[in-house]
Amino acid sequence: MMPSPGKGGHDPHAGGPVMEATLKTTKEGFSTLAIHAGQAPDPATGAIIPPIYATSTYVQTALGRTRGFDYARTINPTRLALEKNLAALEGARFGSAFASGMAAISAVMALVQAGDHVVATRNVYGGTYRLFERVLRGYGLSFSWVDTADLRAVERALTPRTRMIYVETPTNPLLALTDLRALSRLAGRRRRLVTVVDNTFMTPYFQRPLALGADVVVHSTTKFLNGHSDSLGGAVLTSDRRIAERIRFVQNSAGAILSPFDAWLVLRGVKTLALRMQRHEENGRRVAAWLARQGKVRRVLYPGLRSHPQYALARRQMSGFGAMVSFDLGTYRRAKRFLDRVRLCALAESLGGVETLIGHPATMTHGSVPAEERRALGITDGLVRISVGVEDARDIIADLDQALARA
């Protein structure tokens, strides 16, 4: 008989033990959890930083008996440390880390099956849209793209086959918000729907979806969690054991795992997450306020501006407004002239690094969304998205100013 996880082993086909991920006490502050959760000093050497366990397999003590580790696709100590760490930050019981944010989202979609219906935020990251529309529809899933800020629209979209509500808040790149507490009440009232929230933009430092009633949180750890533009990864966090077991099974079965080195990089990045997010937001507010005063800018989208239609919800639901700002220069030509002239701001895909990253959603992050659908959403050819970094704010603004002057 195979030994149970509590007896020195686990079913090698099940995806590894689903372990509780929080510290012994819930009194630790966010920065303390970020630095210590899941990370005890190495017992062999006393090393303060968890080692990179670059191994593919583990020697068993006897047939059917392990030290809790048997094969690196199933479980790895460095990855496990990160999974516990991120779960603690989100207030979750369980966590699983993946090779990319899209791999994490793909694993979450294994919670539904052919014939099921998903209600999704209509303005999501272009890669999510591509996965849902061009991959998963082919496997028998159906999707309704809805403005999830409008709960009546969400309710109208529900069908007897609806099994999941998938939300980005704030959305990418239009920074629209969904009332997570109200959405979770709706999901629980109508039927037991799984609510999934992509929390990449806000991080658990500014927003805690599980505390607001969501069932699952997903992250692209590539972004703010890692924070240094040198690692690709994703994570799924939940407090529902049934969901956690399914996600862990898919993680092991499909094999899109986060490497030990990438797990180590994210652990390193998370240690300064609180400090970085404070500076990101401080700079984000200043950049958004400056852009709002510029005559060449037609509109600025940032939840921290009073002009944002959901400013009150942002203050209620989040503890900060973040570092993502979008603004419209009116035409593709003006946006291109502007983007070709930035110097400090890096014209690049991605976001969440310590350096300021700037991009053109219509041709970059949302290039896979049909043009007519992009425009219907408000993703115009003149829209620019900026991930405000932690440089001196005056230098970021000076670069935007010189580029805008020639746009």
C-alpha positions, 0 to 999 in steps of 0.5 A: 500500500502506498504511504500517505503524505503524513507517513513520509510519502504521497501518491506520485500520481496525485500531484503532491501533498496539498500543504497549509501555507500560512505561518503558525500565527496570523498576527504577522504584518505584511512585510514580515510575511513577505520576508519570512513566510515559507522560508526558514533558515536552511537546517543543514547550513543555517543559510538565511536564504532558501537554497535553489534546489536544482535537482530532478529527483530525490533519493528514497529512504526505503521502498515507498518511503521518502522525505516528502519529496520524490520527483521535481515536477511534483514537488521542489523545496524552493518552489514549495517555499514560494507557494507557501509565501504567496499563499500567506500574502494573499491570506490563502491556505494553499498555493501552486506556482507555474511557469508563467501567468498564462500557465496558471490561468490554464490550470484554473480553467481545468476547474471547468469542463466541456459544456460549461459556461464562463462569464468573464470580464470583457476587458482582460489581458489579450493573452487571456482573451486569446486562450479563452477564445482561440483555445478553450472554445475548441474544447467545448467551453463557452464564454460571455464577455461582460462588463463585470463592473455592472453586476446586473449585466453579470446576472443577465449573462448567467445560464444554467451551465455557468460554472465560473466568473473570471475577473480582472480588477483593475482591468488591463489596460482600461483600469476598470474595477469590479466590486468583488464583495458584491460579485461574490455575494451574487455568485453565492446567491445564485448558485455555487459559482467559482469566482476567479480574480486576476490580482496581478495589477494590485498585488496582495499589498493593495488588494486581497480578493479572497478576503472579499469573497473570491474563491481563487486568485491568480497572478503573473509573478513575472510582474510586481511580485518578482518586480525586477523583469528577470523571471517568468512565472505564475501562481494560483492561490485559494483556501478551498481544499477541493480547488487546491487539490485539483490545481495541484493535480493539474500542475503535476499532470501538465507539468508547467511548473515554475523552475527552482531558479525562477522560484528563488528569484520571485522569493527574493523579489517579494521580500521588498514587495511592500517597499516597492509598491509604496514607491510604485504608487507614490510615483503612479499618483504623481504621473497620473496627476501630471498627465491629467493636466496635459492638453495633448492628453485626451483622457487619463485612466487611473483609479486614484484620480477623482475623475475615475468613475469608480474612485469611491470603489477603489478607495473602499476595495483597495488600500492603494491605487497602484502604478498602472496608468493608461492615457489616450493621445487621440491617434495612432500617429501621435501615440507612435511619435510619443513612444518613439521618443521616450528615453528613460521609459522603456518601450517594452511588453510586460509591467511591474518592474522597478524600471518604468515600462511603457507600451501600446496596448492595441499593437502589443498586449492586446494585438490578439483581440480583433480591432473592432472589439478593441475599439468597442472596449475603448482600447483605441489606437491612441491609447498608451499604458505605462507601468510606473517604476520606482525611479525618481518621479521627476525624471519619469515626468521629465521624460514623458514631457519631452516625448509629449512635446514632440508627439 
